[in-house]
């Protein structure tokens, strides 16, 4: 191809158009990424909130009759971990949620 035969100009123009198209697409994708990241972060927050609600719903409240001390008990099980036990205020537990062994 010689510069003067017209084919060179056609390929140069096509190459330039292709470069402009790729640059425009790349720029648009970069502009959209923060929205995608924000949407992904929101999805993760929603999933975490659902998991926490599920976990809190599985907590059992137990009152030791020997000591009158109340406990919050959760069995994590499997890969979530083992049992968890913490003392809690007996007055803070609604009576219908309290288990007396």
Secondary structure by P-SEA (a helix, b strand, c coil): cccccaaaaaaaaaaaaaaaaaaaaaaaaaaaaaaaaaaaaaaaaaaaaaaaaaaaaabbbbbcccccbbbbbbccccccccbbbbbcccccccccccccc
